[in-house]
């Protein structure tokens, strides 16, 4: 077995997810958070329409999950000052902090497996 402690590593990862990322109820939630966070990290603005065009799921599923994440305060919608019909999406500061800790855990676990 390439990773002699594979399941110990996966268990630590999953324990963190259950404790700190309860808002990620599906892979689609995770995909949406990743795409919004990546755009934010790259200093680019992303709209709901751009998420729909990525075909991460059906438009209705993306819209429904995005609404859930917004209501929970994970995603923040900001009005587009140049086009009142659209809005930009970002992750809340609290969400970014939790995800930074998650990233740190993933890095430490990957180093542990080497």
C-alpha positions in Angstrom: 0.0 0.0 0.0 1.5 3.3 -1.1 0.0 5.2 1.9 0.4 3.0 4.9 -1.9 5.3 7.0 -4.3 6.2 4.2 -7.4 5.8 6.3 -6.0 7.6 9.3 -5.3 10.6 7.0 -8.7 10.4 5.4 -10.4 10.2 8.8 -8.6 13.3 10.0 -9.7 15.2 6.9 -13.3 14.0 7.3 -13.3 14.9 11.0 -12.3 18.4 10.2 -15.0 18.7 7.5 -17.7 17.5 9.8 -16.6 19.8 12.6 -15.9 23.0 10.6 -17.5 22.7 7.1 -21.1 21.7 7.9 -22.3 24.1 5.2 -20.8 21.8 2.5 -23.7 19.4 2.1 -22.8 18.2 -1.4 -20.1 18.1 -4.0 -21.9 20.9 -5.8 -21.7 23.1 -2.7 -17.9 22.4 -2.7 -17.6 23.1 -6.4 -19.4 26.4 -6.1 -17.3 27.5 -3.1 -14.1 26.5 -5.0 -15.1 28.4 -8.1 -16.1 31.6 -6.2 -13.0 31.4 -4.0 -10.7 30.8 -6.9 -12.1 33.9 -8.7 -11.7 35.9 -5.5 -8.1 34.7 -5.1 -7.4 35.7 -8.7 -8.9 39.1 -8.1 -11.6 38.4 -10.7 -15.3 39.0 -10.3 -17.7 36.1 -10.8 -21.4 36.3 -11.4 -24.1 33.6 -10.9 -24.4 33.4 -14.7 -20.8 32.5 -15.0 -21.3 29.7 -12.5 -24.2 28.4 -14.6 -22.0 28.4 -17.7 -19.5 26.2 -16.0 -22.1 23.4 -16.0 -21.3 22.2 -12.5 -24.9 21.1 -12.3 -28.3 22.0 -13.7 -29.1 25.7 -13.6 -31.9 25.1 -11.0 -29.5 23.0 -8.8 -26.8 25.7 -9.0 -29.3 28.4 -8.2 -30.8 26.5 -5.3 -27.4 25.6 -3.7 -26.1 29.2 -4.3 -29.2 30.5 -2.5 -28.6 28.1 0.4 -25.0 29.2 0.7 -26.0 32.8 0.6 -28.6 32.5 3.3 -26.0 30.6 5.5 -23.6 33.5 5.1 -21.0 31.5 3.2 -21.4 33.4 -0.1 -21.9 37.2 -0.2 -23.8 38.8 -3.1 -22.6 42.3 -4.1 -24.5 44.5 -6.5 -22.8 45.3 -9.8 -22.7 49.1 -9.9 -22.5 49.2 -13.7 -25.4 46.7 -14.3 -28.1 46.6 -11.7 -29.4 43.3 -13.2 -26.3 41.4 -12.1 -24.3 40.8 -8.9 -20.9 39.6 -8.0 -20.2 36.6 -5.7 -17.5 36.4 -3.0 -16.9 34.2 0.0 -17.5 35.8 3.4 -14.3 36.6 5.4 -15.3 34.0 8.0 -15.7 31.3 5.3 -12.3 32.2 3.9 -10.7 31.8 7.3 -12.2 28.3 7.8 -11.2 27.3 4.3 -7.6 28.5 4.9 -7.4 26.3 8.0 -8.8 23.4 5.9 -6.1 24.1 3.2 -3.5 24.0 6.0 -4.8 20.7 7.2 -4.7 19.2 3.7 -1.1 20.4 3.2 0.0 18.9 6.5 -1.7 15.6 5.8 0.0 15.4 2.4 3.3 16.0 4.0 2.5 13.3 6.6 1.9 10.8 3.8 5.3 11.3 2.1 
